[in-house]
Amino acid sequence: MDINPIDLLGEDDDEPETPANREKRKSRLNSAVAIAVALIATFMGVCKVKDDNIVQAMQQAQANKIDDWALYQARNIREEIAKSSVAQLKLQSLSQPAAVRADYEKQIAAYQSIADKEDQKKQQQKVIAEQDQTTYDQLNYHDDQFDLADASLSLSVSLFAITSLSQKKWLFYAALVPTLFGLVMGLSGLLNWQLHPDALTKLLSENFLEKPAEKKIVLSIAASPNPKVF
């Protein structure tokens, strides 16, 4: 039989206001709070496991992206060195006798082949590195959902605690608002729902990207009549 915490809040308005009835209502409210907190804590634990796995996958995607871009740069350097060798050999071949130019042509063709292969591999590596970034962004999308769920459910637990102390039933219903939002965001992360409050996420995470105003530092040097401005 499922227990609904809200059902425990039901009161009989015809009951006289006696100490016994007050204790009964207090017991009902505390029971509802206890059940709600227990269910929220269980749900938060499940979300925590999933969120930790996502964070680990994000770290792996970030490491792969760094490695793949580093390999992209290495192939780019190899390509530039091969192209430089081709250009140098072409210039040198111009001053060589015809009998020797054939050997130069072979070396030019060999280095050109290396440059073409590195360019092809470089482009493939670029696609892999960009895919790593896409994977990271997709994982971060769901990580944001779990972060919002954790914050909302933590707020609801705090409100439930205040409800138990103050015995204000309206606080119980107020606590259900962040609880419902947290449950929706947690389920979105668990079930891969495409539900993401972009405005709220940007408000909580992207303000630090604003660059501070540049300041010029003036250093006065006693030995010089003109200060230096950096």
C-alpha positions in Angstrom: 0.0 0.0 0.0 1.5 3.4 -1.1 1.6 6.1 1.5 0.9 9.6 0.3 2.4 12.3 2.7 -0.3 14.7 1.8 -3.0 12.3 3.0 -1.5 12.5 6.5 -2.3 16.2 6.6 -6.0 15.7 6.5 -7.8 17.2 9.5 -11.2 16.9 10.8 -12.5 20.5 11.2 -15.2 19.3 13.5 -12.7 18.1 16.1 -12.5 20.4 19.1 -9.3 22.3 19.8 -7.8 20.2 22.6 -4.2 19.4 23.5 -4.7 15.9 22.3 -6.0 17.0 18.9 -3.1 19.5 18.6 -0.6 16.7 19.3 -2.4 14.5 16.8 -2.1 17.1 14.0 1.5 17.7 14.9 2.2 14.0 14.7 0.5 13.9 11.2 2.5 16.8 9.9 5.8 15.4 11.2 5.0 12.0 9.7 4.3 13.6 6.3 7.6 15.6 6.5 9.5 12.4 7.5 8.1 10.4 4.6 8.7 13.2 2.1 12.3 13.7 3.3 13.0 10.0 3.1 11.6 9.7 -0.4 13.6 12.8 -1.5 16.8 11.4 0.0 16.4 8.1 -1.8 15.8 9.8 -5.1 18.8 12.1 -4.6 21.0 9.1 -3.9 19.9 7.5 -7.2 20.6 10.7 -9.1 24.0 11.1 -7.4 25.1 7.7 -8.7 24.1 8.6 -12.3 25.6 12.1 -12.0 28.9 10.7 -10.8 29.1 8.4 -13.8 28.3 11.3 -16.1 31.1 13.4 -14.5 33.5 10.6 -15.0 32.5 10.3 -18.7 32.9 14.1 -19.0 36.4 13.9 -17.7 37.3 11.1 -20.1 35.8 13.1 -23.0 37.8 16.2 -22.0 41.0 14.1 -21.8 40.3 12.6 -25.2 39.7 16.0 -26.7 43.0 17.3 -25.4 44.9 14.3 -26.7 43.2 14.4 -30.1 43.8 18.1 -30.6 47.5 17.5 -29.6 47.7 14.8 -32.3 46.0 17.1 -34.8 48.7 19.7 -34.1 51.5 17.1 -34.4 50.2 16.0 -37.8 49.9 19.7 -38.8 53.5 20.2 -37.9 54.6 17.1 -39.9 52.6 18.4 -42.9 54.3 21.8 -42.7 57.8 20.3 -42.4 57.1 18.1 -45.4 55.8 21.0 -47.4 58.9 23.1 -46.4 61.1 20.2 -47.6 59.3 20.0 -50.9 59.8 23.8 -51.5 63.4 23.6 -50.5 64.1 20.7 -52.8 62.4 22.3 -55.7 64.5 25.4 -55.3 67.7 23.3 -55.0 66.9 21.3 -58.1 66.8 24.4 -60.3 70.6 24.8 -59.9 71.4 21.1 -60.4 72.3 19.4 -63.7 69.7 17.4 -65.5 71.3 14.0 -64.5 70.8 14.8 -60.8 67.3 16.4 -61.0 65.7 13.0 -61.3 66.8 12.1 -57.8 65.5 15.4 -56.6 62.2 14.7 -58.2 61.9 11.4 -56.4 62.6 13.1 -53.0 60.1 15.8 -53.9 57.4 13.2 -54.7 58.2 11.4 -51.5 57.9 14.5 -49.3 54.8 15.6 -51.2 53.2 12.2 -50.5 54.0 12.6 -46.8 52.4 16.1 -46.8 49.2 14.8 -48.5 48.9 11.9 -46.1 49.4 14.1 -43.0 46.8 16.6 -44.3 44.3 13.7 -44.8 45.0 12.3 -41.3 44.9 15.8 -39.8 41.4 16.4 -41.2 40.2 13.0 -39.8 41.8 13.9 -36.4 39.9 17.2 -36.4 36.6 15.4 -36.9 37.4 13.1 -33.9 38.4 16.0 -31.7 35.2 17.9 -32.6 33.2 14.8 -31.8 34.9 14.7 -28.3 33.6 18.2 -27.7 30.1 17.2 -28.9 30.2 14.3 -26.5 31.3 16.5 -23.6 28.5 19.0 -24.4 25.9 16.3 -24.4 27.1 14.9 -21.1 27.2 18.4 -19.6 23.6 18.9 -20.7 22.5 16.1 -18.4 25.0 17.1 -15.7 23.2 20.5 -15.5 19.9 18.7 -15.0 21.3 16.8 -12.1 22.8 19.9 -10.6 19.5 21.7 -10.7 17.7 18.7 -9.3 20.2 18.5 -6.4 19.9 22.2 -5.6 16.0 22.1 -5.8 15.7 19.0 -3.6 18.2 20.3 -1.1 16.1 23.5 -0.8 12.9 21.4 -0.3 14.6 19.4 2.4 15.4 22.6 4.2 11.8 23.8 3.9 10.5 20.5 5.2 12.9 20.9 8.2 11.5 24.4 8.9 8.0 22.9 8.5 8.6 20.4 11.2 10.0 23.0 13.6 7.3 25.7 13.0 4.4 23.3 12.4 3.1 25.5 9.6 1.2 23.4 7.1 1.5 26.0 4.4 5.3 25.6 4.5 4.8 21.9 3.6 2.9 22.8 0.5 5.5 25.5 -0.3 8.2 22.9 -0.1 6.4 20.8 -2.6 7.2 23.4 -5.3 11.0 22.9 -5.4 10.4 19.2 -4.8 8.3 18.9 -7.9 10.9 20.9 -10.0 13.7 18.8 -8.6 11.9 15.5 -9.4 11.3 16.6 -12.9 14.9 17.6 -13.5 16.2 14.4 -11.9 14.0 12.3 -14.0 15.1 14.3 -17.1 18.7 13.3 -16.3 17.8 9.7 -15.6 15.6 9.2 -18.6 17.5 11.4 -21.1 14.6 13.9 -21.4 15.4 17.0 -23.5 14.4 19.4 -20.8 16.9 22.1 -20.0 16.1 25.5 -18.5 18.8 27.4 -20.5 18.0 30.8 -18.9 18.4 29.4 -15.3 21.5 27.4 -16.2 23.2 30.5 -17.8 22.3 32.6 -14.8 23.9 30.1 -12.4 27.0 29.2 -14.4 28.0 31.7 -17.1 28.3 35.1 -15.3 32.0 34.4 -14.5 32.7 34.4 -18.3 32.4 38.2 -18.3 35.8 39.7 -18.7 36.7 42.5 -16.2 37.5 45.9 -17.6 41.1 46.2 -18.6 43.1 48.4 -16.3 46.3 50.2 -17.2 49.0 50.0 -14.6 51.2 53.1 -14.4 54.7 52.5 -13.0 56.7 55.5 -12.1 60.4 55.0 -12.3 62.5 57.4 -10.3 65.4 57.2 -12.7 63.2 58.0 -15.7 61.2 61.2 -16.2 58.5 59.4 -18.2 56.4 56.7 -16.5 55.8 53.4 -18.3 52.2 52.4 -19.1 51.4 48.7 -19.4 
